[in-house]
Amino acid sequence: MFLDEDQRPRRTTWRRRRYRVAHGPAAPPYTSGGVLYTSYAVKDSSAAYEGSATAGPSGSSAGEEGTSAAEGRDLYDVGWEQAADTQAAPRQLCRGGAQIPELTGDWVDHPDANYTGIYDPLTRCPRFAADFNCVKPYAPVKADPALHAREFRQVFVPHQCELRPWDETGFDTCMAGRRLIMLGDSLMRQSFQSLGCLAAPVVEAGMSADWRKKKNPDASPDPNEKVVAPPVEQRSYSKRMQDGKIINTTAAWFGNFTMSKGGKVYIRNYGLFHIQLFDDMLSDLQPLQPSDVVMINFGAWYGRFNWGARTYGIFDVWKNDFRELLYERLVNIKARVIWKSYSPTHFGGATGTFTNVEESLRDDPRVPPRLHCEPATVGEFWYDDYVKDQLAKCGPRCAHISFLPIFDVALGRPDSHHGSFGRGRMEDKLTDCRHFCNNVVDIWNVVLYNFLCFS
């Protein structure tokens, strides 16, 4: 079931007065969240910046997602002044349909200086969606209000289209009577937890637990309650790596939640892919229906250049595993399949993978801990490139498989990783520059909402 687009009302135009360091050609106009933004180049190094909004300059209007400047110019807010009423010409809305859509954009400040995300993770998230909270890091690291305010104020504005803002009621309607089955590593688990927080007002019941212990003191409804895990035939699954080593992979985490209109979301979490494990994880959800959506990804444990890659897996093994999954399972699944694109890391260097020096010497007291994750210019692009190439080669057999483009959404957010907020910085110097805070993961799910529920 898909949702109809809302009619856009007339809006009042506000003029934001800004100053720039250097003048030049005006940035092209665009709309975002129903807000029209236009910059003007002037010789006296000042500029008027317009944005139409349903509310006043406080930034309280829903969907008013911020500003953009032409590249190479720094603009500074001074204030707002009201201009004449006008009708903002909307951009094309983001929607599904293309098998391999592109989604690039900019992260910009929300007009409301007090904006800190779609929801408050301290109060909104159900217990089953508990995870590391960037707002409340592990001791001895203390919360950094300035970092939180800076990172969580920023919102993503795509270049290609306009994202509809998150609407839990709309998602509930879209998923009525359907199942979303999420399969993957800890990045997919993060997506499940974020979705549980986003959908919380319409969630009727939910749970999550460690597959091996059958309980989780942080997430299950009762810390001492044993839960029934989905059937898995083997406790661990042996896998031969390219260097000849045999390692084991296991089912790690599982959970689900039900929404008010009958839609259900499941998580099946693992590290390395194993085709028998894949089958076992889905066994209690068979038979899959055409109305089901299977979203899958893995790759974080297959580092191509990271230090320690020989222990876990390498890129050629990942390519073999992806081909096995694609041609032996996914082409035959009757449900809709979404491959969630790779999530970039920010350990250092152009690709974000420069970890070998710090990590290999982390036990030396002379090597300080990494306090912040670092920008990456291109990221680990090779995973997504290979998926796109294989989907193109697969042809009509893979017509039911689409690609969810979140890589470029996250590439520009190095300080929105758990590590910059304190995870791993002190206890073992393995600063977590892989997992993102909810401000970024939530946008992945906003993209999913736009591509899944509108076509």
C-alpha positions in Angstrom: 0.0 0.0 0.0 1.4 3.4 -0.9 0.5 6.8 0.4 -0.9 9.8 -1.5 1.1 13.0 -1.5 -0.2 15.8 0.7 -1.3 19.1 -1.0 1.0 21.9 -0.1 -0.5 25.1 1.4 0.5 28.6 0.6 3.3 29.8 2.8 4.6 33.0 4.2 8.1 34.0 2.9 10.7 35.0 5.4 13.9 36.7 4.4 17.1 35.6 6.3 19.8 38.3 6.2 23.3 36.8 6.0 26.8 38.0 5.4 29.4 36.2 3.3 33.2 36.3 3.4 33.5 36.4 -0.4 30.9 37.1 -3.0 30.3 35.2 -6.2 27.5 33.7 -8.4 24.3 33.0 -6.4 23.6 29.5 -5.4 20.8 27.9 -7.4 17.4 28.0 -5.7 15.9 24.9 -4.2 13.1 23.7 -1.9 13.4 21.4 1.1 10.6 20.4 3.3 8.4 22.8 1.3 10.7 25.7 2.0 12.1 27.7 -0.9 15.7 28.8 -0.5 17.3 31.4 -2.8 20.6 33.3 -2.3 21.6 36.5 -4.1 25.2 37.6 -4.9 25.9 41.3 -4.1 29.0 43.3 -4.3 29.0 44.6 -0.7 29.7 41.0 0.6 26.2 40.7 2.0 23.3 38.6 0.8 19.6 38.1 1.3 18.5 34.5 1.8 14.9 33.6 1.4 12.9 30.7 2.8 9.1 30.2 2.7 7.8 28.5 5.8 4.5 27.6 7.5 5.6 29.2 10.7 7.7 32.2 11.7 11.5 32.6 12.0 11.6 30.5 15.1 12.1 27.5 12.8 9.2 25.7 14.3 7.6 24.7 11.0 7.7 20.9 10.2 10.1 20.1 7.5 12.0 23.4 7.4 15.3 21.7 6.9 17.9 24.5 6.8 20.1 26.3 4.4 22.6 25.9 1.7 25.4 28.1 0.4 27.3 28.0 -2.9 30.6 26.2 -2.5 33.5 28.3 -1.3 31.4 30.9 0.5 30.9 31.2 4.3 27.5 32.7 5.3 26.6 33.9 8.8 23.1 34.3 10.2 22.0 37.7 11.3 18.2 37.5 11.4 14.9 37.2 9.6 12.5 39.7 8.1 9.1 39.0 6.6 8.6 39.4 2.9 5.5 39.1 0.7 3.4 36.0 0.6 4.4 33.6 -2.1 3.8 30.0 -3.2 7.0 27.9 -3.0 7.5 25.8 -6.1 8.2 22.3 -4.7 11.0 20.2 -5.9 10.3 16.6 -7.0 9.7 14.4 -4.0 12.0 11.4 -3.3 10.3 8.1 -4.2 11.1 4.5 -5.0 10.9 2.9 -8.4 14.5 3.0 -9.7 16.5 -0.1 -9.0 19.7 1.8 -8.2 18.8 5.3 -7.2 21.4 8.0 -6.4 21.1 10.2 -3.4 23.7 12.8 -2.6 23.3 16.0 -0.7 24.5 18.4 2.0 24.2 18.5 5.8 23.1 22.0 6.8 22.1 23.7 10.1 18.4 23.6 10.9 17.0 27.2 11.1 16.0 26.5 14.7 19.2 26.8 16.8 17.6 24.5 19.4 16.8 21.7 17.0 18.4 18.4 18.1 16.9 15.8 15.8 13.6 14.1 15.0 13.1 13.0 18.6 14.8 12.9 22.0 16.5 9.5 22.3 16.5 9.8 26.1 12.7 9.8 26.3 11.4 8.4 23.0 13.1 5.0 22.4 11.5 1.8 23.7 13.5 -0.4 25.9 13.9 -3.0 23.1 15.6 -0.4 21.0 18.3 0.5 23.6 21.8 1.0 22.3 24.8 3.2 22.9 23.3 6.7 23.3 25.6 9.5 22.0 23.8 11.9 24.3 24.9 9.9 27.3 28.3 8.2 26.6 30.0 5.6 28.7 32.0 6.6 31.7 34.6 8.0 32.1 33.9 10.0 29.0 31.5 12.9 29.9 28.7 14.2 27.7 29.8 17.0 25.3 26.8 19.4 25.0 28.5 21.5 22.4 29.3 18.5 20.1 25.8 17.2 20.6 24.2 20.6 19.7 26.4 21.0 16.6 26.0 17.5 15.2 22.3 17.0 16.0 21.3 20.4 14.7 22.3 19.5 11.2 19.8 18.0 8.7 20.3 16.3 5.3 19.2 18.1 2.2 19.4 15.9 -0.9 20.5 17.2 -4.3 18.2 15.0 -6.4 14.8 15.4 -4.7 13.1 16.4 -1.5 12.7 13.9 1.4 9.3 13.8 3.0 9.8 14.3 6.8 9.4 11.2 8.9 5.8 10.4 9.8 5.2 7.3 12.0 1.5 7.3 11.2 2.3 7.2 7.5 4.8 4.4 8.0 2.3 2.5 10.0 -0.2 2.8 7.2 2.3 1.9 4.6 3.3 -1.3 6.5 -0.3 -2.3 7.5 -0.4 -6.1 7.4 3.1 -6.4 6.0 6.5 -7.5 7.3 9.8 -5.8 7.1 12.6 -8.3 7.8 16.0 -6.8 8.4 19.1 -9.1 8.0 22.6 -8.0 8.6 25.4 -7.0 10.9 25.4 -4.5 13.7 24.8 -1.6 11.3 21.5 -3.3 10.4 20.7 -3.8 14.0 21.2 0.0 14.5 18.7 0.6 11.7 16.2 -1.7 13.5 16.7 0.2 16.8 16.4 3.6 15.1 13.2 2.4 13.4 11.8 1.3 16.8 12.5 4.8 18.2 11.0 6.6 15.1 7.9 4.5 15.1 7.5 4.4 18.9 4.1 6.3 19.1 2.5 3.5 16.9 4.4 0.5 18.4 2.2 -1.8 20.4 4.8 -4.4 21.5 8.4 -5.2 20.9 11.4 -7.1 22.1 15.1 -7.8 21.4 17.6 -10.2 22.8 21.1 -11.7 22.4 20.6 -14.8 20.3 23.3 -16.7 22.3 22.2 -15.8 25.8 18.4 -15.6 25.0 18.2 -12.4 27.1 19.5 -8.9 27.3 19.5 -6.9 30.5 19.3 -3.6 28.6 16.7 -4.4 26.0 14.4 -7.2 26.9 11.1 -6.3 28.7 12.4 -8.2 31.9 16.2 -8.5 32.4 15.7 -11.9 33.9 13.1 -13.2 31.4 14.2 -15.9 29.0 12.9 -15.3 25.5 12.2 -17.9 22.8 14.8 -17.4 20.0 14.1 -18.2 16.4 15.4 -21.7 15.5 19.0 -22.0 14.5 20.2 -25.5 13.7 23.9 -24.9 14.7 25.3 -22.8 17.4 28.1 -21.7 15.1 28.8 -22.0 11.4 32.3 -22.8 10.1 33.6 -20.6 7.3 36.9 -21.0 5.3 38.6 -17.7 4.6 40.8 -17.0 1.6 44.0 -17.5 3.6 42.8 -21.0 4.5 41.8 -20.3 8.1 38.6 -21.7 9.4 36.5 -19.3 11.5 33.1 -19.5 13.0 30.2 -17.1 12.6 27.1 -17.1 14.7 23.6 -15.6 15.0 24.1 -12.6 17.3 20.9 -10.7 17.9 17.2 -10.9 17.2 14.1 -8.8 17.8 10.8 -7.6 16.5 8.1 -5.0 17.0 4.4 -4.8 16.0 2.7 -1.5 15.0 -0.9 -0.5 15.5 -2.1 -1.5 12.0 -0.6 -4.9 12.1 2.8 -4.2 10.4 5.7 -6.1 11.9 9.5 -5.4 11.8 12.0 -8.1 12.5 15.8 -8.0 13.0 18.1 -11.0 12.4 21.7 -10.0 13.3 25.0 -11.7 12.4 28.6 -10.9 11.4 30.0 -12.9 8.6 27.5 -14.3 6.0 26.9 -18.1 5.9 24.2 -19.4 3.5 22.9 -22.0 6.0 22.8 -19.4 8.7 20.8 -17.2 6.3 18.3 -20.0 5.8 18.0 -20.8 9.5 17.4 -17.2 10.4 14.5 -17.0 8.0 13.0 -20.4 8.8 10.4 -19.3 11.3 9.3 -16.5 8.9 8.6 -18.8 5.9 6.9 -18.7 3.6 7.8 -15.2 2.5 4.9 -13.3 0.8 5.0 -10.8 -2.1 3.9 -8.1 0.4 7.0 -8.8 2.6 10.1 -6.6 2.4 13.5 -8.2 3.1 16.2 -5.6 3.7 19.8 -7.0 3.9 23.4 -5.9 4.2 26.7 -7.2 5.4 30.3 -6.1 4.9 31.6 -4.4 8.1 33.4 -7.7 9.0 35.1 -7.9 5.6 37.6 -5.1 5.9 39.6 -4.6 2.7 42.4 -2.6 4.2 41.7 -2.4 7.9 44.2 -3.7 10.4 43.1 -7.1 11.5 41.3 -7.9 8.2 43.1 -11.3 8.0 41.4 -12.3 11.2 37.8 -11.7 10.0 37.6 -11.6 6.3 38.8 -9.8 3.2 37.1 -8.2 0.2 37.3 -11.2 -2.2 35.6 -13.3 0.4 32.8 -10.7 0.7 32.4 -10.7 -3.1 32.0 -14.5 -3.1 29.5 -14.3 -0.3 27.5 -11.6 -2.0 27.3 -13.5 -5.2 26.3 -16.7 -3.4 23.5 -14.8 -1.6 22.4 -13.0 -4.8 22.3 -15.9 -7.2 21.4 -18.8 -4.9 18.8 -17.1 -2.7 17.7 -13.5 -3.5 16.9 -14.1 -7.1 14.3 -16.7 -6.0 12.7 -14.8 -3.1 9.2 -13.8 -3.8 9.2 -10.8 -1.5 10.6 -7.4 -2.3 14.3 -7.2 -1.5 16.3 -4.1 -0.6 20.0 -4.1 -0.3 21.0 -1.4 2.1 24.2 0.2 0.8 27.4 0.1 2.7 28.0 2.5 5.6 31.2 4.5 5.5 33.8 4.6 8.2 35.9 7.5 9.4 39.1 6.0 10.9 41.3 8.3 8.8 42.6 8.8 5.2 40.6 9.3 2.0 38.7 6.0 2.3 38.3 6.2 6.1 40.1 2.9 6.6 43.6 4.1 7.9 43.6 2.2 11.2 46.7 0.0 11.0 49.1 2.4 12.8 47.0 3.4 15.8 45.3 0.0 16.3 48.4 -2.1 16.0 50.2 0.1 18.5 47.2 0.7 20.8 48.8 -1.1 23.8 51.8 1.2 23.7 51.3 3.9 26.4 53.0 6.4 24.1 50.2 6.2 21.6 47.3 8.4 22.7 43.7 7.4 22.2 41.8 8.6 19.1 39.5 11.3 20.4 37.5 12.0 17.3 36.7 10.3 14.0 38.2 11.8 10.9 36.8 13.1 7.6 36.9 10.8 4.5 36.7 12.2 1.0 35.6 9.1 -0.9 35.0 6.4 1.7 34.9 2.6 1.1 33.2 2.9 -2.3 34.1 -0.6 -3.6 31.3 -2.4 -1.8 28.5 -0.5 -3.4 30.2 -0.4 -6.8 30.3 -4.2 -6.8 26.7 -4.5 -5.8 25.6 -2.2 -8.5 27.7 -4.1 -11.1 26.2 -7.4 -10.1 22.6 -6.1 -10.1 23.2 -4.8 -13.6 24.6 -8.2 -14.7 21.7 -10.1 -13.1 19.1 -8.3 -15.3 15.4 -9.2 -15.1 16.0 -11.9 -12.5 16.8 -9.2 -10.0 14.0 -6.8 -11.0 12.5 -7.2 -7.5 15.8 -6.2 -5.8 16.5 -2.6 -5.3 19.3 -0.6 -3.7 18.9 1.8 -0.7 21.5 4.6 -1.1 22.7 5.7 2.3 26.4 5.7 1.8 26.7 9.4 0.6 24.2 10.4 3.2 26.6 9.3 6.0 30.0 10.1 4.3 30.0 13.7 5.5 29.3 13.0 9.2 32.7 11.9 10.8 31.9 13.4 14.2 28.5 11.8 14.3 30.1 8.4 15.0 29.9 6.8 18.4 33.6 7.2 18.8 33.6 11.0 18.7 31.0 10.9 21.5 33.1 8.6 23.6 32.6 4.9 22.6 35.9 3.1 22.7 38.0 6.2 23.2 39.4 5.4 26.6 38.8 1.7 27.4 40.8 0.1 24.6 41.7 3.0 22.2 39.6 1.3 19.5 37.5 4.4 19.0 34.3 3.4 17.2 34.3 5.2 13.9 32.0 2.7 12.3 28.7 3.0 14.2 26.8 6.2 13.8 24.7 8.2 16.3 20.9 8.1 15.8 20.9 11.5 14.1 22.4 9.8 11.0 20.8 6.4 11.3 17.4 8.1 11.6 18.0 9.7 8.2 18.7 6.3 6.7 15.2 5.3 7.8 13.7 8.5 6.5 15.2 7.6 3.1 13.8 4.0 3.5 10.3 5.5 4.3 10.5 7.7 1.2 11.7 4.9 -1.1 9.5 2.1 0.3 6.2 3.8 0.9 6.1 6.2 -2.1 6.5 4.9 -5.7 
